Amino acid sequence: MRTSYRDLDLLRDDRRVPLEYDRHQGTHRLTGPVGSLPLVSLSQGELLAIYFADKVLRQYRGTPFEPDLASAFATVGAAA
């Protein structure tokens, strides 16, 4: 979760993405148009891995396994 907040801070502060937290909805939202962001190139396998990783995290959201899974994905992401 901390990684997500750092990513949002990077988008807002460094990339000047018009982003703010909506307390009523409990989520972040865009408040204006987004300029260009750097492109990220992913292989087909990497894209598929992200898709399935998201499915795994959603399946275990709210369970005792969620913190360990989130930590494992953050560790793998930091090593990449």
PyMOL Python script that loads the backbone (N, CA, C, O; Angstrom):
from pymol import cmd

cmd.read_pdbstr("""\
ATOM      1  N   MET A   1       0.813  -1.179   0.000  1.00  0.00           N
ATOM      2  CA  MET A   1       0.000   0.000   0.000  1.00  0.00           C
ATOM      3  C   MET A   1       0.868   1.259   0.000  1.00  0.00           C
ATOM      4  O   MET A   1       0.541   2.244  -0.661  1.00  0.00           O
ATOM      5  N   ARG A   2       1.965   1.220   0.737  1.00  0.00           N
ATOM      6  CA  ARG A   2       2.846   2.382   0.764  1.00  0.00           C
ATOM      7  C   ARG A   2       3.406   2.681  -0.618  1.00  0.00           C
ATOM      8  O   ARG A   2       3.576   3.844  -0.986  1.00  0.00           O
ATOM      9  N   THR A   3       3.695   1.625  -1.390  1.00  0.00           N
ATOM     10  CA  THR A   3       4.191   1.819  -2.750  1.00  0.00           C
ATOM     11  C   THR A   3       3.163   2.555  -3.593  1.00  0.00           C
ATOM     12  O   THR A   3       3.524   3.421  -4.390  1.00  0.00           O
ATOM     13  N   SER A   4       1.900   2.226  -3.430  1.00  0.00           N
ATOM     14  CA  SER A   4       0.845   2.910  -4.173  1.00  0.00           C
ATOM     15  C   SER A   4       0.826   4.397  -3.844  1.00  0.00           C
ATOM     16  O   SER A   4       0.701   5.231  -4.740  1.00  0.00           O
ATOM     17  N   TYR A   5       0.949   4.727  -2.571  1.00  0.00           N
ATOM     18  CA  TYR A   5       0.951   6.129  -2.181  1.00  0.00           C
ATOM     19  C   TYR A   5       2.177   6.857  -2.744  1.00  0.00           C
ATOM     20  O   TYR A   5       2.077   8.010  -3.164  1.00  0.00           O
ATOM     21  N   ARG A   6       3.319   6.191  -2.752  1.00  0.00           N
ATOM     22  CA  ARG A   6       4.514   6.803  -3.342  1.00  0.00           C
ATOM     23  C   ARG A   6       4.315   7.030  -4.839  1.00  0.00           C
ATOM     24  O   ARG A   6       4.725   8.058  -5.377  1.00  0.00           O
ATOM     25  N   ASP A   7       3.681   6.062  -5.509  1.00  0.00           N
ATOM     26  CA  ASP A   7       3.406   6.223  -6.938  1.00  0.00           C
ATOM     27  C   ASP A   7       2.470   7.396  -7.185  1.00  0.00           C
ATOM     28  O   ASP A   7       2.688   8.181  -8.108  1.00  0.00           O
ATOM     29  N   LEU A   8       1.434   7.519  -6.371  1.00  0.00           N
ATOM     30  CA  LEU A   8       0.512   8.645  -6.519  1.00  0.00           C
ATOM     31  C   LEU A   8       1.220   9.972  -6.253  1.00  0.00           C
ATOM     32  O   LEU A   8       0.985  10.952  -6.960  1.00  0.00           O
ATOM     33  N   ASP A   9       2.082  10.009  -5.240  1.00  0.00           N
ATOM     34  CA  ASP A   9       2.857  11.227  -4.956  1.00  0.00           C
ATOM     35  C   ASP A   9       3.763  11.576  -6.128  1.00  0.00           C
ATOM     36  O   ASP A   9       3.885  12.747  -6.485  1.00  0.00           O
ATOM     37  N   LEU A  10       4.395  10.582  -6.728  1.00  0.00           N
ATOM     38  CA  LEU A  10       5.263  10.813  -7.877  1.00  0.00           C
ATOM     39  C   LEU A  10       4.468  11.390  -9.045  1.00  0.00           C
ATOM     40  O   LEU A  10       4.898  12.353  -9.680  1.00  0.00           O
ATOM     41  N   LEU A  11       3.313  10.801  -9.324  1.00  0.00           N
ATOM     42  CA  LEU A  11       2.487  11.310 -10.416  1.00  0.00           C
ATOM     43  C   LEU A  11       2.067  12.759 -10.161  1.00  0.00           C
ATOM     44  O   LEU A  11       2.148  13.603 -11.053  1.00  0.00           O
ATOM     45  N   ARG A  12       1.621  13.036  -8.944  1.00  0.00           N
ATOM     46  CA  ARG A  12       1.133  14.371  -8.617  1.00  0.00           C
ATOM     47  C   ARG A  12       2.267  15.394  -8.554  1.00  0.00           C
ATOM     48  O   ARG A  12       2.158  16.474  -9.136  1.00  0.00           O
ATOM     49  N   ASP A  13       3.350  15.064  -7.855  1.00  0.00           N
ATOM     50  CA  ASP A  13       4.401  16.046  -7.577  1.00  0.00           C
ATOM     51  C   ASP A  13       5.450  16.151  -8.681  1.00  0.00           C
ATOM     52  O   ASP A  13       5.834  17.257  -9.060  1.00  0.00           O
ATOM     53  N   ASP A  14       5.913  15.028  -9.198  1.00  0.00           N
ATOM     54  CA  ASP A  14       6.983  15.054 -10.197  1.00  0.00           C
ATOM     55  C   ASP A  14       6.458  15.159 -11.626  1.00  0.00           C
ATOM     56  O   ASP A  14       7.041  15.856 -12.456  1.00  0.00           O
ATOM     57  N   ARG A  15       5.367  14.473 -11.909  1.00  0.00           N
ATOM     58  CA  ARG A  15       4.819  14.463 -13.272  1.00  0.00           C
ATOM     59  C   ARG A  15       3.701  15.476 -13.465  1.00  0.00           C
ATOM     60  O   ARG A  15       3.165  15.615 -14.564  1.00  0.00           O
ATOM     61  N   ARG A  16       3.352  16.182 -12.398  1.00  0.00           N
ATOM     62  CA  ARG A  16       2.325  17.231 -12.439  1.00  0.00           C
ATOM     63  C   ARG A  16       0.976  16.733 -12.974  1.00  0.00           C
ATOM     64  O   ARG A  16       0.291  17.438 -13.715  1.00  0.00           O
ATOM     65  N   VAL A  17       0.611  15.519 -12.590  1.00  0.00           N
ATOM     66  CA  VAL A  17      -0.703  14.976 -12.946  1.00  0.00           C
ATOM     67  C   VAL A  17      -1.719  15.582 -11.984  1.00  0.00           C
ATOM     68  O   VAL A  17      -1.523  15.530 -10.770  1.00  0.00           O
ATOM     69  N   PRO A  18      -2.810  16.160 -12.510  1.00  0.00           N
ATOM     70  CA  PRO A  18      -3.809  16.798 -11.631  1.00  0.00           C
ATOM     71  C   PRO A  18      -4.622  15.746 -10.876  1.00  0.00           C
ATOM     72  O   PRO A  18      -5.673  15.303 -11.339  1.00  0.00           O
ATOM     73  N   LEU A  19      -4.122  15.363  -9.722  1.00  0.00           N
ATOM     74  CA  LEU A  19      -4.652  14.247  -8.958  1.00  0.00           C
ATOM     75  C   LEU A  19      -4.944  14.717  -7.549  1.00  0.00           C
ATOM     76  O   LEU A  19      -4.130  15.412  -6.941  1.00  0.00           O
ATOM     77  N   GLU A  20      -6.107  14.341  -7.023  1.00  0.00           N
ATOM     78  CA  GLU A  20      -6.399  14.672  -5.625  1.00  0.00           C
ATOM     79  C   GLU A  20      -7.225  13.548  -5.001  1.00  0.00           C
ATOM     80  O   GLU A  20      -7.885  12.769  -5.689  1.00  0.00           O
ATOM     81  N   TYR A  21      -7.159  13.499  -3.670  1.00  0.00           N
ATOM     82  CA  TYR A  21      -7.890  12.487  -2.924  1.00  0.00           C
ATOM     83  C   TYR A  21      -9.317  12.960  -2.700  1.00  0.00           C
ATOM     84  O   TYR A  21      -9.539  14.083  -2.249  1.00  0.00           O
ATOM     85  N   ASP A  22     -10.275  12.114  -3.012  1.00  0.00           N
ATOM     86  CA  ASP A  22     -11.695  12.400  -2.797  1.00  0.00           C
ATOM     87  C   ASP A  22     -12.126  11.663  -1.533  1.00  0.00           C
ATOM     88  O   ASP A  22     -12.355  10.453  -1.567  1.00  0.00           O
ATOM     89  N   ARG A  23     -12.237  12.380  -0.423  1.00  0.00           N
ATOM     90  CA  ARG A  23     -12.574  11.766   0.865  1.00  0.00           C
ATOM     91  C   ARG A  23     -13.965  11.135   0.848  1.00  0.00           C
ATOM     92  O   ARG A  23     -14.192  10.108   1.489  1.00  0.00           O
ATOM     93  N   HIS A  24     -14.881  11.738   0.128  1.00  0.00           N
ATOM     94  CA  HIS A  24     -16.251  11.219   0.063  1.00  0.00           C
ATOM     95  C   HIS A  24     -16.281   9.819  -0.568  1.00  0.00           C
ATOM     96  O   HIS A  24     -16.973   8.927  -0.077  1.00  0.00           O
ATOM     97  N   GLN A  25     -15.531   9.638  -1.650  1.00  0.00           N
ATOM     98  CA  GLN A  25     -15.512   8.342  -2.334  1.00  0.00           C
ATOM     99  C   GLN A  25     -14.386   7.442  -1.846  1.00  0.00           C
ATOM    100  O   GLN A  25     -14.359   6.255  -2.171  1.00  0.00           O
ATOM    101  N   GLY A  26     -13.461   7.989  -1.074  1.00  0.00           N
ATOM    102  CA  GLY A  26     -12.359   7.195  -0.542  1.00  0.00           C
ATOM    103  C   GLY A  26     -11.372   6.751  -1.599  1.00  0.00           C
ATOM    104  O   GLY A  26     -10.799   5.666  -1.501  1.00  0.00           O
ATOM    105  N   THR A  27     -11.167   7.586  -2.616  1.00  0.00           N
ATOM    106  CA  THR A  27     -10.253   7.230  -3.698  1.00  0.00           C
ATOM    107  C   THR A  27      -9.621   8.489  -4.284  1.00  0.00           C
ATOM    108  O   THR A  27     -10.067   9.604  -4.012  1.00  0.00           O
ATOM    109  N   HIS A  28      -8.593   8.300  -5.077  1.00  0.00           N
ATOM    110  CA  HIS A  28      -7.987   9.418  -5.786  1.00  0.00           C
ATOM    111  C   HIS A  28      -8.696   9.587  -7.124  1.00  0.00           C
ATOM    112  O   HIS A  28      -9.214   8.627  -7.694  1.00  0.00           O
ATOM    113  N   ARG A  29      -8.709  10.833  -7.616  1.00  0.00           N
ATOM    114  CA  ARG A  29      -9.331  11.077  -8.909  1.00  0.00           C
ATOM    115  C   ARG A  29      -8.576  12.172  -9.636  1.00  0.00           C
ATOM    116  O   ARG A  29      -7.896  13.000  -9.029  1.00  0.00           O
ATOM    117  N   LEU A  30      -8.715  12.154 -10.964  1.00  0.00           N
ATOM    118  CA  LEU A  30      -8.118  13.194 -11.780  1.00  0.00           C
ATOM    119  C   LEU A  30      -8.997  14.433 -11.715  1.00  0.00           C
ATOM    120  O   LEU A  30     -10.223  14.333 -11.717  1.00  0.00           O
ATOM    121  N   THR A  31      -8.363  15.605 -11.657  1.00  0.00           N
ATOM    122  CA  THR A  31      -9.120  16.846 -11.579  1.00  0.00           C
ATOM    123  C   THR A  31      -8.960  17.686 -12.843  1.00  0.00           C
ATOM    124  O   THR A  31      -9.478  18.800 -12.918  1.00  0.00           O
ATOM    125  N   GLY A  32      -8.262  17.169 -13.813  1.00  0.00           N
ATOM    126  CA  GLY A  32      -8.051  17.895 -15.058  1.00  0.00           C
ATOM    127  C   GLY A  32      -7.415  16.994 -16.084  1.00  0.00           C
ATOM    128  O   GLY A  32      -7.179  15.813 -15.829  1.00  0.00           O
ATOM    129  N   PRO A  33      -7.133  17.557 -17.261  1.00  0.00           N
ATOM    130  CA  PRO A  33      -6.516  16.740 -18.312  1.00  0.00           C
ATOM    131  C   PRO A  33      -5.088  16.346 -17.940  1.00  0.00           C
ATOM    132  O   PRO A  33      -4.388  17.074 -17.236  1.00  0.00           O
ATOM    133  N   VAL A  34      -4.679  15.196 -18.423  1.00  0.00           N
ATOM    134  CA  VAL A  34      -3.342  14.670 -18.168  1.00  0.00           C
ATOM    135  C   VAL A  34      -2.483  14.916 -19.394  1.00  0.00           C
ATOM    136  O   VAL A  34      -2.875  14.576 -20.510  1.00  0.00           O
ATOM    137  N   GLY A  35      -1.312  15.506 -19.191  1.00  0.00           N
ATOM    138  CA  GLY A  35      -0.367  15.695 -20.282  1.00  0.00           C
ATOM    139  C   GLY A  35       0.268  14.368 -20.646  1.00  0.00           C
ATOM    140  O   GLY A  35      -0.271  13.309 -20.323  1.00  0.00           O
ATOM    141  N   SER A  36       1.362  14.413 -21.287  1.00  0.00           N
ATOM    142  CA  SER A  36       2.020  13.174 -21.692  1.00  0.00           C
ATOM    143  C   SER A  36       2.792  12.566 -20.519  1.00  0.00           C
ATOM    144  O   SER A  36       3.399  13.274 -19.715  1.00  0.00           O
ATOM    145  N   LEU A  37       2.751  11.277 -20.452  1.00  0.00           N
ATOM    146  CA  LEU A  37       3.517  10.521 -19.465  1.00  0.00           C
ATOM    147  C   LEU A  37       4.485   9.621 -20.225  1.00  0.00           C
ATOM    148  O   LEU A  37       4.221   9.270 -21.375  1.00  0.00           O
ATOM    149  N   PRO A  38       5.594   9.243 -19.608  1.00  0.00           N
ATOM    150  CA  PRO A  38       6.528   8.364 -20.302  1.00  0.00           C
ATOM    151  C   PRO A  38       5.875   7.017 -20.618  1.00  0.00           C
ATOM    152  O   PRO A  38       5.118   6.473 -19.815  1.00  0.00           O
ATOM    153  N   LEU A  39       6.182   6.502 -21.790  1.00  0.00           N
ATOM    154  CA  LEU A  39       5.646   5.205 -22.187  1.00  0.00           C
ATOM    155  C   LEU A  39       6.371   4.086 -21.451  1.00  0.00           C
ATOM    156  O   LEU A  39       7.560   4.189 -21.149  1.00  0.00           O
ATOM    157  N   VAL A  40       5.645   3.032 -21.172  1.00  0.00           N
ATOM    158  CA  VAL A  40       6.210   1.848 -20.546  1.00  0.00           C
ATOM    159  C   VAL A  40       6.055   0.707 -21.526  1.00  0.00           C
ATOM    160  O   VAL A  40       4.946   0.392 -21.958  1.00  0.00           O
ATOM    161  N   SER A  41       7.163   0.091 -21.874  1.00  0.00           N
ATOM    162  CA  SER A  41       7.114  -1.040 -22.799  1.00  0.00           C
ATOM    163  C   SER A  41       7.065  -2.339 -22.016  1.00  0.00           C
ATOM    164  O   SER A  41       7.911  -2.591 -21.158  1.00  0.00           O
ATOM    165  N   LEU A  42       6.075  -3.156 -22.315  1.00  0.00           N
ATOM    166  CA  LEU A  42       5.932  -4.458 -21.667  1.00  0.00           C
ATOM    167  C   LEU A  42       5.837  -5.531 -22.727  1.00  0.00           C
ATOM    168  O   LEU A  42       5.230  -5.337 -23.780  1.00  0.00           O
ATOM    169  N   SER A  43       6.440  -6.658 -22.436  1.00  0.00           N
ATOM    170  CA  SER A  43       6.279  -7.796 -23.335  1.00  0.00           C
ATOM    171  C   SER A  43       4.894  -8.396 -23.104  1.00  0.00           C
ATOM    172  O   SER A  43       4.224  -8.073 -22.123  1.00  0.00           O
ATOM    173  N   GLN A  44       4.480  -9.257 -23.997  1.00  0.00           N
ATOM    174  CA  GLN A  44       3.188  -9.915 -23.844  1.00  0.00           C
ATOM    175  C   GLN A  44       3.170 -10.736 -22.555  1.00  0.00           C
ATOM    176  O   GLN A  44       2.157 -10.765 -21.856  1.00  0.00           O
ATOM    177  N   GLY A  45       4.270 -11.396 -22.238  1.00  0.00           N
ATOM    178  CA  GLY A  45       4.363 -12.189 -21.018  1.00  0.00           C
ATOM    179  C   GLY A  45       4.275 -11.332 -19.766  1.00  0.00           C
ATOM    180  O   GLY A  45       3.624 -11.718 -18.795  1.00  0.00           O
ATOM    181  N   GLU A  46       4.927 -10.170 -19.778  1.00  0.00           N
ATOM    182  CA  GLU A  46       4.863  -9.262 -18.631  1.00  0.00           C
ATOM    183  C   GLU A  46       3.451  -8.732 -18.426  1.00  0.00           C
ATOM    184  O   GLU A  46       2.972  -8.627 -17.296  1.00  0.00           O
ATOM    185  N   LEU A  47       2.796  -8.401 -19.523  1.00  0.00           N
ATOM    186  CA  LEU A  47       1.425  -7.917 -19.429  1.00  0.00           C
ATOM    187  C   LEU A  47       0.503  -8.994 -18.858  1.00  0.00           C
ATOM    188  O   LEU A  47      -0.352  -8.705 -18.021  1.00  0.00           O
ATOM    189  N   LEU A  48       0.676 -10.210 -19.305  1.00  0.00           N
ATOM    190  CA  LEU A  48      -0.113 -11.330 -18.795  1.00  0.00           C
ATOM    191  C   LEU A  48       0.174 -11.565 -17.310  1.00  0.00           C
ATOM    192  O   LEU A  48      -0.737 -11.851 -16.534  1.00  0.00           O
ATOM    193  N   ALA A  49       1.439 -11.443 -16.924  1.00  0.00           N
ATOM    194  CA  ALA A  49       1.804 -11.623 -15.512  1.00  0.00           C
ATOM    195  C   ALA A  49       1.135 -10.561 -14.636  1.00  0.00           C
ATOM    196  O   ALA A  49       0.666 -10.871 -13.541  1.00  0.00           O
ATOM    197  N   ILE A  50       1.086  -9.331 -15.103  1.00  0.00           N
ATOM    198  CA  ILE A  50       0.418  -8.269 -14.341  1.00  0.00           C
ATOM    199  C   ILE A  50      -1.068  -8.550 -14.217  1.00  0.00           C
ATOM    200  O   ILE A  50      -1.658  -8.354 -13.155  1.00  0.00           O
ATOM    201  N   TYR A  51      -1.669  -9.009 -15.300  1.00  0.00           N
ATOM    202  CA  TYR A  51      -3.095  -9.338 -15.285  1.00  0.00           C
ATOM    203  C   TYR A  51      -3.391 -10.397 -14.222  1.00  0.00           C
ATOM    204  O   TYR A  51      -4.312 -10.235 -13.422  1.00  0.00           O
ATOM    205  N   PHE A  52      -2.612 -11.477 -14.215  1.00  0.00           N
ATOM    206  CA  PHE A  52      -2.867 -12.546 -13.255  1.00  0.00           C
ATOM    207  C   PHE A  52      -2.495 -12.139 -11.831  1.00  0.00           C
ATOM    208  O   PHE A  52      -3.147 -12.568 -10.879  1.00  0.00           O
ATOM    209  N   ALA A  53      -1.463 -11.321 -11.673  1.00  0.00           N
ATOM    210  CA  ALA A  53      -1.104 -10.848 -10.338  1.00  0.00           C
ATOM    211  C   ALA A  53      -2.248 -10.026  -9.744  1.00  0.00           C
ATOM    212  O   ALA A  53      -2.556 -10.147  -8.558  1.00  0.00           O
ATOM    213  N   ASP A  54      -2.869  -9.201 -10.566  1.00  0.00           N
ATOM    214  CA  ASP A  54      -4.016  -8.420 -10.108  1.00  0.00           C
ATOM    215  C   ASP A  54      -5.153  -9.338  -9.680  1.00  0.00           C
ATOM    216  O   ASP A  54      -5.793  -9.094  -8.657  1.00  0.00           O
ATOM    217  N   LYS A  55      -5.410 -10.391 -10.449  1.00  0.00           N
ATOM    218  CA  LYS A  55      -6.476 -11.342 -10.108  1.00  0.00           C
ATOM    219  C   LYS A  55      -6.191 -12.019  -8.764  1.00  0.00           C
ATOM    220  O   LYS A  55      -7.093 -12.192  -7.945  1.00  0.00           O
ATOM    221  N   VAL A  56      -4.943 -12.395  -8.547  1.00  0.00           N
ATOM    222  CA  VAL A  56      -4.575 -13.056  -7.291  1.00  0.00           C
ATOM    223  C   VAL A  56      -4.781 -12.105  -6.116  1.00  0.00           C
ATOM    224  O   VAL A  56      -5.361 -12.487  -5.099  1.00  0.00           O
ATOM    225  N   LEU A  57      -4.309 -10.869  -6.253  1.00  0.00           N
ATOM    226  CA  LEU A  57      -4.468  -9.909  -5.157  1.00  0.00           C
ATOM    227  C   LEU A  57      -5.934  -9.647  -4.847  1.00  0.00           C
ATOM    228  O   LEU A  57      -6.313  -9.560  -3.680  1.00  0.00           O
ATOM    229  N   ARG A  58      -6.756  -9.522  -5.873  1.00  0.00           N
ATOM    230  CA  ARG A  58      -8.185  -9.278  -5.637  1.00  0.00           C
ATOM    231  C   ARG A  58      -8.845 -10.463  -4.934  1.00  0.00           C
ATOM    232  O   ARG A  58      -9.698 -10.280  -4.066  1.00  0.00           O
ATOM    233  N   GLN A  59      -8.452 -11.662  -5.308  1.00  0.00           N
ATOM    234  CA  GLN A  59      -9.048 -12.861  -4.728  1.00  0.00           C
ATOM    235  C   GLN A  59      -8.784 -12.954  -3.231  1.00  0.00           C
ATOM    236  O   GLN A  59      -9.615 -13.473  -2.486  1.00  0.00           O
ATOM    237  N   TYR A  60      -7.635 -12.455  -2.785  1.00  0.00           N
ATOM    238  CA  TYR A  60      -7.260 -12.577  -1.382  1.00  0.00           C
ATOM    239  C   TYR A  60      -7.416 -11.276  -0.593  1.00  0.00           C
ATOM    240  O   TYR A  60      -6.984 -11.195   0.556  1.00  0.00           O
ATOM    241  N   ARG A  61      -8.031 -10.258  -1.202  1.00  0.00           N
ATOM    242  CA  ARG A  61      -8.251  -8.982  -0.514  1.00  0.00           C
ATOM    243  C   ARG A  61      -9.128  -9.218   0.719  1.00  0.00           C
ATOM    244  O   ARG A  61     -10.160  -9.884   0.651  1.00  0.00           O
ATOM    245  N   GLY A  62      -8.694  -8.660   1.829  1.00  0.00           N
ATOM    246  CA  GLY A  62      -9.457  -8.788   3.065  1.00  0.00           C
ATOM    247  C   GLY A  62      -9.217 -10.079   3.830  1.00  0.00           C
ATOM    248  O   GLY A  62      -9.846 -10.313   4.862  1.00  0.00           O
ATOM    249  N   THR A  63      -8.313 -10.922   3.334  1.00  0.00           N
ATOM    250  CA  THR A  63      -8.001 -12.167   4.035  1.00  0.00           C
ATOM    251  C   THR A  63      -6.681 -12.003   4.786  1.00  0.00           C
ATOM    252  O   THR A  63      -5.973 -11.017   4.579  1.00  0.00           O
ATOM    253  N   PRO A  64      -6.346 -12.950   5.649  1.00  0.00           N
ATOM    254  CA  PRO A  64      -5.063 -12.866   6.349  1.00  0.00           C
ATOM    255  C   PRO A  64      -3.854 -12.944   5.405  1.00  0.00           C
ATOM    256  O   PRO A  64      -2.746 -12.580   5.800  1.00  0.00           O
ATOM    257  N   PHE A  65      -4.048 -13.410   4.171  1.00  0.00           N
ATOM    258  CA  PHE A  65      -2.952 -13.548   3.213  1.00  0.00           C
ATOM    259  C   PHE A  65      -2.629 -12.246   2.479  1.00  0.00           C
ATOM    260  O   PHE A  65      -1.560 -12.119   1.882  1.00  0.00           O
ATOM    261  N   GLU A  66      -3.538 -11.290   2.518  1.00  0.00           N
ATOM    262  CA  GLU A  66      -3.366 -10.056   1.739  1.00  0.00           C
ATOM    263  C   GLU A  66      -2.055  -9.323   2.046  1.00  0.00           C
ATOM    264  O   GLU A  66      -1.344  -8.960   1.109  1.00  0.00           O
ATOM    265  N   PRO A  67      -1.703  -9.091   3.322  1.00  0.00           N
ATOM    266  CA  PRO A  67      -0.453  -8.354   3.579  1.00  0.00           C
ATOM    267  C   PRO A  67       0.782  -9.072   3.046  1.00  0.00           C
ATOM    268  O   PRO A  67       1.689  -8.433   2.513  1.00  0.00           O
ATOM    269  N   ASP A  68       0.822 -10.399   3.188  1.00  0.00           N
ATOM    270  CA  ASP A  68       1.979 -11.145   2.694  1.00  0.00           C
ATOM    271  C   ASP A  68       2.066 -11.113   1.173  1.00  0.00           C
ATOM    272  O   ASP A  68       3.156 -10.975   0.618  1.00  0.00           O
ATOM    273  N   LEU A  69       0.932 -11.239   0.498  1.00  0.00           N
ATOM    274  CA  LEU A  69       0.926 -11.166  -0.962  1.00  0.00           C
ATOM    275  C   LEU A  69       1.344  -9.782  -1.443  1.00  0.00           C
ATOM    276  O   LEU A  69       2.140  -9.659  -2.373  1.00  0.00           O
ATOM    277  N   ALA A  70       0.814  -8.753  -0.818  1.00  0.00           N
ATOM    278  CA  ALA A  70       1.172  -7.388  -1.201  1.00  0.00           C
ATOM    279  C   ALA A  70       2.669  -7.154  -0.997  1.00  0.00           C
ATOM    280  O   ALA A  70       3.328  -6.534  -1.832  1.00  0.00           O
ATOM    281  N   SER A  71       3.192  -7.649   0.109  1.00  0.00           N
ATOM    282  CA  SER A  71       4.613  -7.513   0.391  1.00  0.00           C
ATOM    283  C   SER A  71       5.455  -8.257  -0.641  1.00  0.00           C
ATOM    284  O   SER A  71       6.469  -7.745  -1.115  1.00  0.00           O
ATOM    285  N   ALA A  72       5.025  -9.468  -0.983  1.00  0.00           N
ATOM    286  CA  ALA A  72       5.767 -10.264  -1.974  1.00  0.00           C
ATOM    287  C   ALA A  72       5.782  -9.559  -3.329  1.00  0.00           C
ATOM    288  O   ALA A  72       6.831  -9.483  -3.969  1.00  0.00           O
ATOM    289  N   PHE A  73       4.641  -9.045  -3.773  1.00  0.00           N
ATOM    290  CA  PHE A  73       4.589  -8.342  -5.063  1.00  0.00           C
ATOM    291  C   PHE A  73       5.418  -7.067  -5.024  1.00  0.00           C
ATOM    292  O   PHE A  73       6.051  -6.712  -6.019  1.00  0.00           O
ATOM    293  N   ALA A  74       5.425  -6.368  -3.883  1.00  0.00           N
ATOM    294  CA  ALA A  74       6.242  -5.155  -3.756  1.00  0.00           C
ATOM    295  C   ALA A  74       7.718  -5.505  -3.823  1.00  0.00           C
ATOM    296  O   ALA A  74       8.498  -4.778  -4.437  1.00  0.00           O
ATOM    297  N   THR A  75       8.110  -6.601  -3.202  1.00  0.00           N
ATOM    298  CA  THR A  75       9.515  -7.036  -3.225  1.00  0.00           C
ATOM    299  C   THR A  75       9.934  -7.380  -4.647  1.00  0.00           C
ATOM    300  O   THR A  75      11.008  -6.982  -5.099  1.00  0.00           O
ATOM    301  N   VAL A  76       9.088  -8.115  -5.347  1.00  0.00           N
ATOM    302  CA  VAL A  76       9.404  -8.469  -6.742  1.00  0.00           C
ATOM    303  C   VAL A  76       9.466  -7.220  -7.604  1.00  0.00           C
ATOM    304  O   VAL A  76      10.343  -7.095  -8.459  1.00  0.00           O
ATOM    305  N   GLY A  77       8.538  -6.294  -7.383  1.00  0.00           N
ATOM    306  CA  GLY A  77       8.526  -5.053  -8.152  1.00  0.00           C
ATOM    307  C   GLY A  77       9.767  -4.210  -7.917  1.00  0.00           C
ATOM    308  O   GLY A  77      10.292  -3.596  -8.845  1.00  0.00           O
ATOM    309  N   ALA A  78      10.236  -4.180  -6.676  1.00  0.00           N
ATOM    310  CA  ALA A  78      11.429  -3.396  -6.356  1.00  0.00           C
ATOM    311  C   ALA A  78      12.693  -4.011  -6.952  1.00  0.00           C
ATOM    312  O   ALA A  78      13.647  -3.299  -7.264  1.00  0.00           O
ATOM    313  N   ALA A  79      12.696  -5.326  -7.108  1.00  0.00           N
ATOM    314  CA  ALA A  79      13.864  -6.007  -7.663  1.00  0.00           C
ATOM    315  C   ALA A  79      13.935  -5.884  -9.181  1.00  0.00           C
ATOM    316  O   ALA A  79      14.991  -6.095  -9.778  1.00  0.00           O
ATOM    317  N   ALA A  80      12.809  -5.542  -9.801  1.00  0.00           N
ATOM    318  CA  ALA A  80      12.777  -5.490 -11.269  1.00  0.00           C
ATOM    319  C   ALA A  80      13.479  -4.272 -11.816  1.00  0.00           C
ATOM    320  O   ALA A  80      13.537  -4.086 -13.031  1.00  0.00           O
TER     321      ALA A  80
END
""", "prot")
cmd.dss("prot")
cmd.show_as("cartoon", "prot")
cmd.util.cbc("prot")
cmd.orient("prot")
